[in-house]
Amino acid sequence: MLWETIEAPPGLPPPLPMTIRAQFIPARHHFREHAHDWNQVVYAISGVLTVAVEGRSFVISPEQAMWVPTGLRHRAGTLLGAEFRSLWISDETGAGLPEGPTAFGVSPLLQALIVEAAAIGGQGDPDGYASRVTGLIIDQLRRAQPLPAVLPWPRAGALGKLCEALYADPADSRGPVKWGQELGMSGRTLARHFQAELGMSLRTWRRQLRLFKAIELLGGSLDVTQTAMELGYGSTSAFIYAFRTEMGCSPQVYIRRHGAGRAARTSSGAADWSANVGTDGGSAHDRFAALRMARAGDDITAQCFGQDRSIPGRRRMNRCH
């Protein structure tokens, strides 16, 4: 099944100092490769994004985002659908942030601030509240911890078909030989191409994929045992051991620490999305829930106002925080 292209709205003004766009991206849709005259944070509050920049492709979850500096060509899409939130940040405001493309962890606070900024966009800033939200977002970006690695993704072709199949069924245990037969090449050739394009073996990539999917599934409705079975682990204890080794905490601890954010993301208390944005405002929780009700085709571009205010602080060291 082919991917379809989404065209970005033309003629949008530059960020002064930050613009946030909210849009639902349907499954197998992507923005064609392009560049901006400003910095961008590529992010989704739900769903998984595929991001390609500087010849490399990655997938990121709602607890990860990608910083794309001014002028770098990139594209973003989603295999299964995602609630896309794009932050455009002026060079002046983004001064001091990374000079190259960087994946970083998104804290529950930063996620809530992004949702709030989209909800209040276009309402003006008579009391300075939008400025303070913008300032806090920039502060959080400065505090965000770069990720040492994110899940790499092939750009297209046979390896793309393989990775999409494993993403849909991470319990599939076939190795290079059997996958090579499926894709019309020898197992050795497949292994060589996989290592060359993704920088790791199929076995290592599959292990990283399972961790990535574990975070996605635990952030949804599956418990630890269901997640272990879905990912193809022989037992729950084997999954817990693998998760703890990579994340530094057990899946149960992870669920407790992220339970509040998951509950907010899945809230459906708002009956009408458009009525809760740009009218009476409502509570922050109502706007959060309303924003999650956006459907395919909804596209909002909001201008946020504020100044860059940097507050030094320690970065998070525990990946499960």
C-alpha positions in Angstrom: 0.0 0.0 0.0 1.4 3.4 -1.1 1.8 6.4 1.1 -0.1 9.6 0.2 1.3 13.1 0.3 -0.1 15.9 2.5 0.6 19.5 1.3 1.4 22.0 4.0 -0.8 25.2 3.9 0.9 27.8 1.6 1.8 31.4 2.6 2.0 30.9 6.3 3.8 33.7 8.2 7.1 33.1 10.0 7.0 32.4 13.7 7.1 35.5 16.0 8.6 34.0 18.0 6.7 30.6 17.9 3.9 29.2 15.8 2.2 25.9 16.6 0.3 23.8 14.1 -2.2 21.1 15.2 -3.3 18.5 12.6 -4.4 14.9 12.5 -2.4 12.9 10.0 -4.2 9.8 8.6 -2.4 6.4 8.3 0.2 6.2 5.6 0.3 9.9 4.9 3.4 12.1 4.9 4.5 15.7 4.2 6.9 15.7 1.2 10.5 16.6 1.8 10.9 20.3 2.5 12.8 22.9 4.5 11.9 26.0 6.6 13.4 29.4 7.2 13.0 28.6 10.9 13.5 25.8 13.4 10.9 23.1 14.0 10.0 20.6 16.7 8.3 17.6 15.1 6.0 15.9 17.6 2.8 14.0 18.0 0.7 13.9 21.2 -0.6 10.4 20.2 0.5 8.0 17.5 3.9 7.4 16.1 5.7 9.6 13.6 8.3 8.6 11.0 10.8 11.4 10.5 13.5 11.6 7.8 16.3 14.2 8.0 19.8 14.4 6.6 19.4 11.0 4.9 18.4 9.2 8.1 15.0 8.1 9.1 13.6 7.4 12.6 10.3 6.7 14.3 9.4 8.7 17.5 6.7 8.1 20.0 4.6 10.7 22.0 7.4 10.7 24.6 10.0 11.7 22.0 10.3 14.6 19.6 12.7 15.7 16.8 14.5 19.1 16.7 15.1 20.2 13.1 17.2 23.4 12.8 16.6 26.1 10.2 17.2 25.1 6.6 17.5 21.3 7.0 15.4 19.3 4.5 13.2 16.8 6.2 9.9 15.0 5.9 7.4 13.5 8.4 4.6 11.0 8.2 2.9 8.2 10.1 2.3 4.5 9.4 -0.9 4.2 11.6 -2.1 7.8 12.1 -1.0 10.4 14.6 -2.1 13.7 16.2 0.6 15.9 14.8 1.9 19.0 16.7 4.5 21.1 14.9 6.3 23.9 16.7 7.9 26.5 14.5 10.5 28.6 16.4 12.4 31.6 15.2 16.2 31.6 15.1 16.4 34.3 17.7 14.1 32.4 20.1 15.9 29.1 19.4 19.4 30.5 19.9 21.5 28.1 21.9 19.4 25.0 21.0 21.1 22.2 19.0 22.7 23.1 15.7 21.9 19.7 14.2 18.9 17.4 14.1 18.3 16.0 17.6 15.9 13.6 19.1 14.9 14.4 22.7 12.6 13.1 25.4 9.3 15.0 26.0 8.3 15.4 29.6 4.7 15.3 30.7 5.0 19.1 31.5 6.3 19.9 28.0 3.5 17.8 26.4 0.8 19.6 28.4 2.3 23.0 27.5 2.3 22.1 23.8 -1.4 21.1 24.0 -2.2 24.3 25.9 -0.4 26.5 23.4 -2.4 25.0 20.6 -5.6 25.4 22.5 -5.1 29.2 23.2 -3.6 30.1 19.9 -5.3 32.8 17.9 -6.9 34.4 21.1 -4.4 37.2 21.4 -2.4 37.8 24.5 -4.1 40.6 26.5 -2.9 39.4 29.9 0.5 37.9 28.9 -0.6 34.3 29.5 0.3 33.1 26.0 3.7 34.7 26.4 4.3 32.8 29.6 3.2 29.5 28.0 5.6 30.1 25.1 8.4 31.0 27.5 7.9 27.8 29.5 8.0 25.7 26.3 11.3 27.2 25.3 12.6 26.6 28.9 11.5 23.0 28.6 13.2 22.6 25.2 16.4 23.9 26.8 16.1 21.4 29.6 15.2 18.4 27.4 17.6 15.6 27.4 18.9 14.5 24.0 18.3 10.8 23.4 21.4 8.7 22.7 19.5 6.7 20.1 16.0 6.5 18.5 14.7 3.6 16.4 16.1 4.0 12.9 13.9 3.4 9.9 14.7 2.6 6.3 13.7 5.1 3.7 11.9 2.7 1.3 12.2 -0.5 -0.7 12.5 -4.0 0.6 13.8 -3.0 4.0 10.9 -0.7 4.4 8.5 -3.6 3.7 10.3 -5.7 6.2 10.3 -3.1 9.0 6.6 -2.2 8.4 5.8 -5.9 8.7 7.7 -6.3 12.0 6.2 -3.1 13.3 2.7 -4.6 12.7 3.7 -7.9 14.2 6.8 -7.5 16.5 6.3 -11.2 17.6 7.4 -12.3 14.1 10.7 -14.1 14.9 12.0 -14.7 11.3 15.7 -14.0 10.8 17.6 -12.7 7.7 17.5 -16.1 5.9 13.7 -16.4 5.9 13.1 -12.7 5.4 15.6 -12.9 2.5 13.5 -15.6 0.9 10.4 -13.4 1.4 12.1 -10.4 -0.2 13.9 -12.2 -3.1 17.5 -12.0 -1.8 19.9 -14.1 0.2 20.0 -13.9 4.0 23.6 -12.6 3.8 22.7 -9.8 1.3 19.7 -8.8 3.5 21.9 -8.7 6.6 24.5 -6.6 4.8 22.0 -4.1 3.4 20.2 -3.8 6.8 23.5 -3.1 8.6 24.6 -0.6 6.0 21.3 1.4 6.0 20.2 1.2 9.6 23.6 0.9 11.3 22.7 -2.3 13.3 21.8 -5.9 12.7 18.2 -7.1 12.2 18.4 -8.8 15.7 19.4 -5.6 17.4 16.9 -3.5 15.5 14.1 -6.0 16.4 15.1 -5.7 20.1 14.9 -1.9 19.9 11.5 -2.2 18.1 10.1 -4.3 20.9 11.1 -1.8 23.5 9.6 1.0 21.3 6.4 -0.9 20.9 6.3 -1.8 24.6 6.3 1.9 25.5 3.5 2.5 22.9 1.4 -0.4 24.2 1.9 0.3 27.9 0.9 3.9 27.1 -2.4 2.5 25.8 -4.7 0.0 27.3 -2.6 -3.2 27.6 -1.2 -4.4 30.9 2.3 -5.9 31.4 1.3 -9.5 30.6 -0.7 -8.6 27.5 2.2 -6.4 26.3 4.7 -9.2 26.7 2.5 -11.6 24.7 1.9 -9.1 22.0 5.6 -8.5 21.6 6.4 -12.3 21.4 8.2 -12.7 24.7 8.2 -16.3 26.0 7.1 -15.1 29.5 6.2 -12.0 31.4 9.3 -12.2 33.4 11.5 -12.2 30.3 9.8 -9.0 29.1 10.2 -7.4 32.5 13.9 -8.2 32.5 14.4 -6.8 29.0 12.5 -3.7 29.8 14.3 -3.0 33.1 17.7 -3.6 31.4 17.0 -0.9 28.7 14.8 1.6 30.7 16.3 1.3 34.2 12.9 0.6 35.7 10.2 -2.1 35.6 7.2 -1.8 33.3 5.0 -1.5 36.4 7.0 1.5 37.6 6.9 3.0 34.2 3.1 2.7 34.1 2.7 4.4 37.5 5.0 7.3 36.5 3.2 7.9 33.2 -0.4 7.0 34.2 -1.6 10.6 34.6 -0.3 11.7 31.2 -1.9 8.6 29.6 -5.3 9.3 31.2 -5.2 12.9 30.0 -4.3 11.9 26.4 -7.2 9.4 26.2 -9.8 11.7 27.8 -13.0 12.2 25.7 -14.9 14.6 27.9 -15.3 17.3 25.2 -18.3 17.0 22.9 -17.3 19.6 20.4 -13.7 20.3 19.5 -14.3 23.6 17.7 -16.5 25.1 20.3 -13.9 24.7 23.0 -11.1 26.4 21.1 -11.0 30.1 20.6 -14.4 30.8 22.3 -14.9 30.8 26.0 -11.5 29.0 26.5 -12.7 26.6 29.2 -10.4 24.9 31.7 -7.0 23.5 30.7 -8.3 20.0 31.1 -11.3 20.7 28.9 -9.1 22.2 26.2 -6.8 19.2 26.4 -9.7 16.8 26.0 -11.2 18.8 23.2 -7.9 18.9 21.2 -7.8 15.1 21.3 -11.1 15.0 19.6 -9.7 16.4 16.4 -10.5 14.2 13.3 -8.8 13.7 9.9 -8.6 17.0 8.0 -8.7 19.3 11.0 -5.7 21.7 10.7 -5.1 24.6 13.0 -2.3 27.1 12.8 -1.9 29.2 15.9 0.4 32.1 16.5 1.9 32.2 19.9 3.5 35.3 21.4 6.3 35.6 24.0 9.9 36.1 24.6 12.8 33.6 25.0 13.5 33.1 28.7 16.1 30.5 29.5 16.2 29.0 33.0 19.2 26.9 33.7 18.5 23.5 35.3 19.5 19.9 35.5 18.5 17.5 32.9 16.5 14.3 33.7 18.9 11.4 34.1 16.4 8.5 34.6 14.8 7.6 31.3 11.7 6.4 33.0 10.9 9.9 34.5 
